Amino acid sequence: MQVIIPKLSGFCPGVRNAEKKLLQENKKVKPGRIYAYGNIINNTNYIKYLAEQDINTVENVNSLAKDSYLAIRTHGIDKNEEARLQKEFKLIDLTCVNVKRVQLSIRDHTEQGYFIVITGKKNHPEIKGLISYARDFMVIETNTELEQFLKHCTVLLAKKKYQKIFIVSQTTGSRDFFENTVNRIKNTCAQDIEITTSDSICPITNRKEEEALQLQQRADITFVVGDTLSSNANKLFNILAKTKEKAVYFVADLQELINLRLDLKRYKRALLVSSASTPLFIEDQIRKYLESI
């Protein structure tokens, strides 16, 4: 079987930089001294890989020695928690540069008197970090929540004495939802309110999606590789799955693909595309398997 892989498949530059920095630091210290605070990226297989490199992932730091090295995940964390951890541990900040840029932009606009609106998933680690840089904010995840905000935005902003709104998105969020939110707020709330926006969605993510959609036209079957925990993996799958006339499957690794028990000999050409949080070794295993058919 011929396998087509987009040029931008796999780790995004932010994750590649984080991995490089983390593994370089790991060579400098004694084995087992570096801990990842939460999933560095949302990929269970990669977390297991880090453990094999003596980098264990922890959700609670209370039991760690105070001179331990603590790696901050690519999604970033709450700024107040980061300040506290800075006093207790040696921090390795792996926050994606794009996420850091959004954090600082929210902080700056908050200081300038803006009410902050963020589109994205409320329980996503990135969002939890972003909102810590705001004073008054609203996270909008669904169209229902958007309509509720629009219904009460004038009263809400008047009550809190805001005359300006700053709108941003989670970096791996849906562009369509972000743009629709911006347009709806401008059309509904902009009479006496200044609306400022920032296109904070990762451009690499967009380009990968566009490239994958183009290549999908040449493929008989599509495999999206990623973890269900990953926002960008789910979004990538949903975009490619809209092509109803072609089979599209979401798999975490080679074993999941094998477990599907597909009659792959029916297909001549497969599109294989990995999310921004999928390591290359997983994609390579699947590629070699498909090419052997």
MITOR-769310 format. One line per 2 residues: number of its first residue (from 1); for each residue x, y, z of C-alpha. Coordinates in Angstrom, 2 decimals. Each point is the difference from the previous one (the first is absolute). Example, Ala and Ser with C-alpha at 12.3 -4.5 7.8 and 13.67 -1.06 7.14 Angstrom:
<pts>
1) 12.30,-4.50,7.80; 1.37,3.44,-0.66
</pts>
This chain:
<pts>
1) 0.00,0.00,0.00; 1.18,3.50,-0.79
3) -0.03,2.33,3.01; -0.39,3.78,-0.31
5) 1.19,2.11,2.93; -0.39,3.82,0.17
7) 3.23,1.94,0.48; -1.33,1.51,3.23
9) -1.18,-3.31,1.48; 1.01,-0.67,3.61
11) 1.55,2.23,2.64; -0.48,3.72,-0.52
13) 3.07,2.27,0.47; -1.07,0.84,3.57
15) -0.07,-3.65,1.02; 3.25,-0.78,-1.83
17) 1.72,2.85,1.83; -1.43,-1.15,3.32
19) 1.20,-3.57,-0.57; 3.48,1.17,-0.99
21) 0.31,2.22,3.06; -1.33,-2.68,2.35
23) 2.27,-2.78,-1.25; 3.04,2.31,0.04
25) -0.71,0.91,3.63; -0.47,-3.68,0.81
27) 3.56,-0.74,-1.13; 1.40,2.62,2.39
29) -1.49,-1.33,3.25; -0.10,-3.30,1.85
31) -2.58,-2.51,-1.27; -3.43,0.43,1.53
33) 0.54,3.61,1.10; -2.33,1.55,-2.63
35) -3.76,-0.26,0.34; -2.66,1.13,-2.45
37) -2.80,1.91,1.72; -3.01,-1.44,-1.81
39) 0.17,-1.38,-3.53; 2.68,1.88,-1.93
41) -2.26,-0.66,-3.00; -3.30,-1.86,-0.14
43) 1.28,-3.33,-1.23; 0.01,-3.04,2.28
45) 2.59,-1.88,-2.07; 2.37,2.95,0.21
47) -0.42,0.24,3.78; 1.06,-3.68,0.19
49) 2.98,0.78,-2.23; 1.10,2.81,2.34
51) -0.23,-2.37,2.96; 2.42,-2.29,-1.83
53) 2.36,2.99,-0.11; -0.33,0.36,3.81
55) -2.32,3.00,-0.37; -3.11,-0.87,1.99
57) -3.27,1.91,-0.21; -1.62,1.18,3.22
59) -3.28,1.74,0.74; 0.92,0.86,3.59
61) 3.35,1.48,1.04; -0.38,-0.33,3.78
63) 2.14,-3.13,0.21; 2.84,1.34,-2.15
65) 3.34,1.07,1.44; 0.32,3.78,-0.02
67) 3.10,-0.06,-2.20; -1.77,-2.00,-2.74
69) -0.29,1.26,-3.54; -3.59,0.59,-1.06
71) -0.94,0.31,-3.67; -2.95,2.26,-0.81
73) -2.18,-1.51,-2.73; -0.28,1.52,-3.48
75) -3.54,1.18,0.80; 1.30,2.24,2.82
77) -1.44,0.21,3.51; -1.70,2.49,2.32
79) 2.35,2.98,0.49; -0.48,0.04,3.78
81) 0.80,-3.69,0.25; 3.06,0.52,-2.16
83) 1.23,2.76,2.31; -0.47,-2.28,3.01
85) 1.78,-2.93,-1.63; 2.87,2.26,-1.00
87) 0.81,0.42,3.69; 0.04,-3.74,0.70
89) 1.45,-1.67,-3.09; 2.34,0.53,-2.91
91) -2.47,0.68,-2.80; 0.48,-0.97,-3.64
93) -2.54,2.10,-1.86; -1.18,-1.89,-3.08
95) -3.00,2.25,-0.65; -0.54,0.33,-3.76
97) 1.09,3.44,-1.23; -3.42,0.50,-1.61
99) -1.76,-0.78,3.29; 2.35,2.32,1.88
101) -0.77,2.75,-2.51; -3.74,-0.38,0.66
103) 0.54,-0.01,3.77; 1.92,3.29,-0.15
105) -2.50,1.53,-2.42; -2.85,-0.80,2.40
107) 2.03,1.48,2.86; 0.72,3.21,-1.96
109) -3.62,0.49,-1.10; -1.22,-0.68,3.53
111) 2.28,2.75,1.26; -1.42,2.29,-2.70
113) -3.54,-0.53,1.29; -1.37,-2.67,-2.35
115) -2.53,-2.71,0.82; 1.51,-3.23,-1.35
117) -1.89,-2.52,-2.17; 1.77,-3.29,-0.81
119) -1.36,-2.64,-2.38; 1.04,-3.55,0.84
121) -0.57,-2.94,2.29; -0.49,1.02,3.63
123) 1.73,-3.04,1.47; 2.98,0.07,-2.34
125) 3.35,0.62,1.78; 0.82,2.91,-2.31
127) -3.24,1.79,0.87; 0.61,-0.45,3.72
129) 3.32,1.77,-0.43; -1.35,2.75,-2.24
131) -2.80,1.09,2.33; 2.48,0.56,2.83
133) 1.31,3.00,-1.96; -3.46,1.62,-0.14
135) -1.98,1.88,2.63; -3.56,-0.32,-1.37
137) -0.55,-2.49,-2.79; -2.35,-2.41,-1.75
139) 1.04,-3.30,-1.61; -2.38,-0.88,-2.84
141) 0.03,-3.63,-1.11; -3.33,-0.53,-1.77
143) -2.47,1.90,-2.15; -2.50,-0.18,2.87
145) 2.47,1.72,2.30; 0.67,2.61,-2.69
147) -3.71,0.77,-0.29; -0.29,0.29,3.78
149) 2.91,2.43,0.08; -1.48,2.08,-2.83
151) -3.35,0.16,1.78; 1.54,1.48,3.12
153) 3.25,1.60,-1.24; -1.17,3.62,0.24
155) -1.34,-0.42,3.53; 3.02,-2.05,1.08
157) 2.55,2.49,-1.28; -1.92,2.98,1.40
159) -0.20,-1.68,3.40; 3.74,-0.61,0.03
161) 0.66,3.44,-1.50; 1.76,-1.24,-3.13
163) -0.13,1.83,-3.32; 2.51,-2.20,-1.83
165) 0.12,-3.71,-0.92; 3.09,-1.95,-1.04
167) -0.72,-3.30,-1.82; 2.55,-2.80,-0.44
169) -0.08,-3.75,-0.58; 1.68,-3.03,1.47
171) 2.98,-0.55,-2.33; -1.37,-3.36,-1.19
173) -3.60,1.21,-0.17; -2.42,0.00,-2.92
175) 0.53,2.90,-2.37; -3.60,-0.11,-1.20
177) -1.31,0.22,3.57; 2.43,2.80,0.88
179) -0.90,2.06,-3.07; -3.72,-0.56,0.53
181) 0.35,1.10,3.62; 1.85,3.15,-1.03
183) -2.60,0.89,-2.64; -2.97,-0.67,2.29
185) 1.45,2.07,2.84; 0.84,2.86,-2.36
187) -3.50,-0.03,-1.46; -1.76,-0.25,3.36
189) 2.12,1.74,2.62; 1.93,2.62,-1.92
191) -2.35,3.01,0.30; 1.82,1.54,2.93
193) 2.72,-2.61,0.42; 3.48,-0.05,-1.56
195) 0.79,-3.46,-1.42; 3.63,-1.10,-0.42
197) 1.05,-3.44,-1.21; 3.16,-2.04,-0.42
199) 0.36,-2.94,-2.36; 1.65,-2.31,2.51
201) -0.67,-3.31,-1.78; 3.24,-1.81,-0.86
203) 0.74,0.58,-3.71; 1.83,-3.34,-0.28
205) -3.16,-1.81,1.11; -2.02,1.76,-2.70
207) 2.54,-0.72,-2.72; 0.15,-3.68,0.96
209) -3.79,-0.28,-0.19; -0.09,1.68,-3.41
211) 2.83,-2.18,-1.35; -1.66,-3.16,1.34
213) -3.32,0.92,-1.63; 1.70,0.47,-3.37
215) 1.92,-3.28,0.24; -3.11,-1.86,1.13
217) -1.41,0.39,-3.51; 2.75,-2.33,-1.25
219) -0.49,-2.62,2.72; -2.39,-2.95,0.27
221) 0.10,-0.11,3.80; 1.16,2.40,2.72
223) 1.58,-0.62,3.38; 0.25,2.82,2.56
225) 2.53,-0.89,2.70; -0.38,1.53,3.43
227) -1.30,-0.32,3.53; -3.66,0.64,0.82
229) 1.30,2.32,2.76; 1.42,2.29,-2.67
231) -2.14,2.95,-1.11; 1.90,0.44,-3.27
233) -0.20,-3.74,-0.80; -3.78,-0.02,0.44
235) -0.37,3.13,-2.10; 2.19,-1.45,-2.77
237) -2.10,-3.18,-0.07; -3.30,1.90,-0.05
239) 1.17,2.10,-2.95; 1.12,-2.99,-2.06
241) -3.00,-2.12,1.01; -2.33,2.49,-1.70
243) 0.97,-1.64,-3.28; -2.75,-2.61,0.20
245) 0.87,-1.86,-3.21; 3.37,-1.16,1.38
247) 0.82,-2.09,3.07; 1.69,1.93,2.83
249) 1.29,-1.61,3.19; 1.43,1.42,3.24
251) 2.72,-2.17,1.58; 2.41,0.55,2.88
253) 2.64,-2.43,-1.22; 0.70,-3.04,-2.16
255) -1.75,-2.42,2.34; -3.25,1.98,-0.19
257) 0.20,-0.09,-3.78; 0.54,-3.78,0.02
259) -2.92,-0.42,2.42; -2.33,1.59,-2.58
261) 0.39,-3.17,-2.09; -0.34,1.92,-3.25
263) 0.37,-1.66,-3.37; 2.82,2.36,-0.99
265) 0.79,-1.90,-3.21; -3.06,1.69,-1.48
267) 1.82,3.33,0.03; 2.87,1.17,-2.19
269) 0.83,3.33,1.62; -0.31,1.20,3.61
271) 0.29,3.45,1.51; 1.82,-0.11,3.34
273) 0.00,3.19,2.04; 1.02,0.46,3.63
275) -1.14,2.65,2.45; 2.37,2.62,1.41
277) 0.39,-2.14,3.13; 0.78,-3.31,-1.71
279) 3.66,-1.13,0.10; 1.72,-1.05,-3.22
281) 0.76,-3.54,1.20; -3.74,-0.80,0.13
283) -0.59,1.36,-3.49; 3.03,-1.93,-1.32
285) -1.31,-3.29,1.40; -3.35,0.49,-1.72
287) 1.59,1.15,-3.25; 2.24,-3.07,-0.22
289) -2.95,-2.28,0.77; -2.18,1.54,-2.71
291) 2.80,-0.03,-2.56; 0.48,-3.72,0.61
293) -3.55,-0.78,-1.13
</pts>
